[in-house]
Amino acid sequence: MSLMLLLVARHPFAQSPQQNLDSHIIWKQEIKGVTASVSDRATTDSSGDLWFISDPLFDADPRLLHVDASGRIVSVDKLPDAIHPHFPEVSSFALATSTQGNLGILANHSHAMGRAIYNDGADFVVLDRTKWGTPVKVAGSGPEYRALLALSDNHFLAMGDQDPMTLLRLDTAGTVEWRRRFPSKWDLDSGASLKYGAACVLSSGYGFPWMNLMELDDAGHVRSQIKFQGWNGVISADSSDSCVALYSTGSLKQKRVRFHLASFDSSLKQNWTTAMPVDSPWGGSFYLASLKDGWVVVTDSDAKSGTVLIAKYDLSGAVVWSLPDVAIPSPNLVVGAGDSFYLVYQETEDRHSSIVVRAR
């Protein structure tokens, strides 16, 4: 089934009582000598611990960091050489935690030639507690594999961007169970896990203000699909299998972009939508973290120069609290952990260090 619609806001946005980020912070930690990459992804495990990889642009030997829920650095491990080829290739990484607690890592490799960037393929490896598995090559040259999704049936979904948009279903050994290709004009894909190994996948139209949202079953078949107006976005899901999208509309040329949060039921019929309380000057920085009781949204903010919007919404789309002008750099990573979330951003006075914040 394929539908096209224009989303209409049903929840008026409202400011919460005066608050600041400090009132939501559980702890704040500076990690010296480690910079998280804006192009990489992070994950949390069943204990609420944070896992992320240091930026290869600042770290010749990228490391996997494990920070527990109290802020203690548990381990800092060098990545296997097999998933991090050295110059002239450049690697980016995506992480996801399986339902059985194994950490999956997807490594995309590329090289530059003049102004052009060529994707050389992708490797997948699993870390079982403290034991590295054997890296497996899951894709050759073509799409940029920029995201990894842990599915509810202990599998993973590797997501390739453009040339064309490609999805790979992997088991924990890295075996490709199926491969699905979609239009090359669909890009910047994002996914969320649903029950029984299914997933919802959101992508934007390359240079066109249209978003494509679809549900796939565990065999890779499209169960339902819709199209709606928007520039860029990211997708999440809740316990009822509703897909929740954060996406942007407005004028990129006039630097007036508004972000919206919208929920869709299992047939992709809209449940609700709400607009963020402030515009974004360019719409290029946006994050959505799923919590037990709702979502946290982070976008660049037009409320004050150099600030970001951080807001929490409940499961019905109502604002719980909203901070429109938080004076921190745009985060590199935002990831949910139960009823709390992590922010990771670069230290302003030392770009080789990171600030990790746990908040709720």
C-alpha positions in Angstrom: 0.0 0.0 0.0 1.4 3.4 -0.9 -0.1 6.7 0.2 0.8 10.4 -0.1 -0.2 12.9 2.5 0.5 16.4 4.0 0.9 16.2 7.7 -1.1 18.7 9.8 -0.1 19.6 13.4 -2.6 18.5 16.0 -0.7 19.4 19.2 0.0 23.1 19.7 3.5 23.7 21.0 3.9 25.2 24.4 6.7 26.3 26.6 7.3 24.5 29.9 8.1 26.3 33.1 11.5 28.0 33.1 14.2 25.4 33.4 17.8 24.8 32.2 19.7 21.8 31.2 21.4 21.5 34.6 18.1 20.6 36.2 17.9 17.5 34.0 21.6 16.4 34.3 22.3 13.2 36.2 26.1 13.4 35.7 28.5 15.1 33.4 31.9 13.7 32.4 34.9 15.0 30.4 36.8 12.3 28.5 40.3 13.6 27.6 41.9 12.6 24.3 38.7 11.2 22.8 36.5 12.9 20.2 33.2 11.4 19.0 32.5 11.6 15.3 29.3 13.4 14.1 29.1 10.8 11.2 29.2 7.8 13.6 26.5 6.3 15.7 26.3 5.2 19.3 24.3 2.6 21.2 23.3 1.6 24.8 23.0 -1.8 26.2 20.4 -3.4 28.6 22.3 -2.0 31.6 22.0 1.6 30.2 25.7 1.7 29.5 26.9 3.9 26.6 29.2 2.6 23.7 30.7 4.8 21.0 33.8 5.0 18.8 36.4 7.7 18.7 36.7 9.9 15.6 39.2 8.4 13.0 39.9 12.0 11.9 41.4 12.7 15.4 42.4 9.2 16.3 44.8 7.3 14.0 43.7 4.1 15.8 40.0 4.5 16.6 38.9 3.1 19.9 35.6 1.6 21.2 34.6 3.3 24.5 32.4 1.7 27.1 31.0 4.1 29.7 28.7 2.7 32.4 25.5 4.3 33.6 27.3 6.0 36.5 29.8 7.7 34.2 32.7 5.3 34.9 34.9 4.5 31.9 34.8 0.7 31.8 37.0 0.0 28.8 38.8 1.7 25.8 39.6 -0.9 23.2 41.4 -0.4 19.9 39.3 -1.6 16.9 40.5 -4.6 15.0 42.7 -3.5 12.1 40.5 -5.5 9.7 37.6 -3.0 10.1 39.8 0.1 10.0 42.0 0.2 6.9 44.6 3.0 7.1 45.2 6.0 4.7 44.1 6.7 2.0 40.9 4.9 3.1 38.6 6.6 5.7 36.2 4.6 7.9 33.0 5.5 9.6 31.1 3.3 12.1 27.6 2.5 13.3 26.8 0.5 16.4 23.8 -1.4 17.6 23.1 -3.8 20.5 21.2 -7.0 19.7 18.4 -8.4 21.8 20.9 -10.9 23.3 23.3 -8.2 24.3 25.9 -8.5 21.6 27.4 -5.4 20.1 27.3 -5.1 16.3 29.6 -2.8 14.5 29.3 -1.8 10.9 32.3 -0.2 9.3 32.0 1.7 6.0 35.2 2.4 4.0 35.7 5.2 1.5 38.5 7.1 -0.3 38.6 10.6 -1.9 39.8 11.3 -5.4 39.8 15.1 -5.9 36.5 16.3 -4.7 34.7 13.0 -5.3 34.3 10.4 -2.5 34.0 6.7 -3.4 32.6 4.1 -1.1 34.7 1.0 -1.1 32.5 -1.4 0.9 31.5 -2.3 4.4 32.5 -4.8 7.1 30.5 -6.2 10.0 31.8 -7.6 13.3 30.2 -8.6 16.6 31.7 -8.0 20.1 30.4 -10.7 22.5 31.0 -9.1 25.9 34.8 -8.8 25.6 35.5 -11.2 22.7 35.8 -9.9 19.2 34.2 -12.0 16.4 35.7 -12.4 12.9 35.0 -9.4 10.7 32.9 -10.2 7.6 32.7 -8.2 4.4 29.0 -7.6 3.8 29.1 -5.1 0.9 31.3 -4.0 -1.9 31.6 -0.6 -3.6 28.4 1.4 -4.0 26.2 2.8 -1.2 27.6 4.4 1.9 26.6 2.1 4.8 26.0 4.7 7.4 23.5 3.1 9.8 23.0 -0.2 11.7 19.7 -1.2 13.3 19.3 -4.0 15.9 16.1 -5.9 15.0 13.8 -7.5 17.6 14.6 -11.1 16.5 18.4 -10.9 17.2 19.3 -9.8 13.7 20.7 -6.5 12.3 19.7 -4.2 9.4 22.6 -2.5 7.7 21.4 0.6 5.8 23.1 1.9 2.7 22.6 5.5 1.5 22.0 6.1 -2.3 23.6 4.4 -5.4 20.9 3.0 -4.7 19.5 3.0 -1.2 20.1 -0.6 0.0 19.1 -2.5 3.1 20.8 -5.7 4.2 19.5 -8.1 6.8 22.4 -9.7 8.8 22.5 -12.5 11.3 25.0 -12.2 14.2 27.6 -14.0 12.1 27.4 -11.4 9.4 25.6 -13.6 6.9 23.5 -11.5 4.5 20.0 -13.1 4.6 18.5 -10.7 2.1 19.3 -7.5 0.2 16.7 -5.0 -0.9 17.3 -2.0 -3.2 15.2 1.1 -3.4 15.2 4.2 -5.7 18.5 6.0 -5.9 16.8 9.3 -5.1 15.9 8.0 -1.7 18.7 8.9 0.7 19.7 9.6 4.3 17.8 6.5 5.5 17.0 5.9 9.1 15.4 2.9 10.7 13.6 1.7 13.8 12.9 -1.8 15.1 9.4 -3.3 15.3 8.1 -6.6 16.6 8.9 -9.9 15.0 12.0 -8.7 13.1 10.1 -6.0 11.2 11.3 -2.4 10.8 10.1 1.1 9.7 12.5 3.0 7.4 12.4 6.7 6.7 14.3 8.4 3.8 14.3 11.8 2.2 14.1 12.7 -1.5 17.5 13.7 -2.9 17.0 17.5 -3.5 13.2 17.2 -3.2 11.0 18.1 -0.2 9.5 14.6 0.1 9.9 12.0 2.9 9.3 8.3 2.2 8.2 6.1 5.1 7.7 2.3 4.8 7.3 -0.7 7.0 9.2 -3.9 6.1 8.6 -7.4 7.5 11.3 -9.8 8.5 11.5 -11.1 4.9 12.1 -7.6 3.5 8.7 -7.2 2.0 7.1 -3.7 2.1 3.9 -4.0 4.2 2.9 -0.4 3.9 4.3 2.9 2.5 3.5 6.6 2.6 5.0 9.8 1.2 4.8 13.2 2.9 6.3 16.7 2.6 9.6 17.2 4.4 13.4 17.8 3.8 15.2 15.5 6.2 14.3 13.3 9.1 15.0 10.4 11.5 12.7 7.6 12.7 12.1 5.8 16.0 9.4 3.5 17.4 7.5 2.9 20.6 6.3 -0.3 22.4 3.0 -0.3 20.5 4.9 -0.5 17.2 4.0 3.0 16.2 6.7 4.7 14.1 7.7 8.2 15.2 9.4 10.6 12.9 11.3 13.8 13.5 11.4 15.7 10.2 11.9 19.2 8.8 9.8 21.5 6.6 10.2 25.1 5.5 12.6 27.1 3.4 16.2 26.1 3.3 17.1 29.2 1.2 15.5 31.6 3.7 17.1 29.7 6.6 13.7 29.2 8.2 13.2 25.5 9.0 10.7 24.0 11.4 11.0 20.5 12.8 8.0 18.3 13.6 7.5 15.1 15.6 4.8 12.8 14.2 3.5 9.3 15.1 2.2 6.7 12.7 0.3 3.5 13.6 1.1 0.0 12.3 -0.6 0.8 8.9 1.2 4.2 8.8 -1.9 6.2 9.5 -1.0 9.3 11.4 -1.7 9.3 15.1 -0.5 12.8 15.9 2.0 15.4 15.0 3.5 18.4 16.9 5.8 21.3 15.8 9.0 22.2 17.7 8.6 25.6 19.6 11.4 27.4 17.7 12.7 27.4 14.1 16.0 26.1 13.0 18.4 28.4 11.0 19.4 25.6 8.6 18.0 22.3 9.7 21.2 20.4 9.4 21.5 19.1 12.9 18.7 17.0 14.4 18.5 14.0 16.8 15.7 11.8 18.1 16.3 9.5 21.1 13.6 6.9 22.2 12.9 6.7 26.0 10.6 4.4 27.9 8.1 7.2 28.4 8.6 9.3 25.3 11.2 10.9 23.2 14.0 13.5 23.4 14.5 15.8 20.5 17.6 17.9 19.8 17.9 20.3 16.9 19.9 23.4 16.1 17.9 26.5 17.3 17.1 29.9 16.0 16.2 31.2 19.5 19.8 32.4 20.1 23.0 32.1 18.0 25.1 29.0 18.7 22.4 27.2 20.8 20.4 24.0 20.4 16.8 23.1 21.3 16.5 20.1 23.7 12.9 19.0 24.4 11.2 15.9 25.9 7.8 14.7 24.6 5.5 12.0 26.1 4.0 9.1 24.2 1.0 11.2 23.1 3.2 13.9 21.6 2.7 16.4 24.4 5.7 18.4 25.5 7.0 17.5 29.0 9.8 20.1 29.0 11.4 22.3 26.4 14.7 24.2 26.4 14.9 26.3 23.3 18.4 27.9 23.7 20.8 25.5 25.4 24.3 26.9 25.1 26.3 23.8 24.1 27.8 22.8 20.8 25.6 20.8 18.5 26.0 17.2 19.9 27.9 14.6 18.1 25.7 11.8 19.6 22.3 11.6 21.3 21.1 8.2 22.4 18.3 7.0 24.7 18.8 4.7 27.8 15.6 3.7 29.4 14.1 6.8 31.1 17.3 8.8 30.5 19.5 9.8 27.5 23.1 10.6 26.7 24.5 13.7 24.9 28.1 13.6 23.6 29.7 16.7 22.3 33.1 18.2 21.6 34.9 20.1 24.4 34.9 23.8 23.1 38.5 24.5 24.4 40.0 21.1 23.5 38.7 19.5 20.3 40.5 16.3 21.2 38.3 15.8 24.3 34.6 15.0 24.6 31.9 15.9 27.1 29.4 13.1 28.0 26.2 14.0 29.7 23.5 11.7 31.1 20.2 13.5 31.7 16.5 12.8 32.0 
